[in-house]
Amino acid sequence: MMLLRQIQKLYEILKKIIRSIFTGIGKAINEFIDKY
């Protein structure tokens, strides 16, 4: 039962990291499109 909670916590952290990576990529692409 304790393991499940730890996995959930890791999953939440991973989701935040992935989301921030995708927003970073999206911003970079938008800036690239604006420049060219």
Secondary structure by P-SEA (a helix, b strand, c coil): caaaaaaaaaaaaaaaaaaaaaaaaaaaaaaaaaac
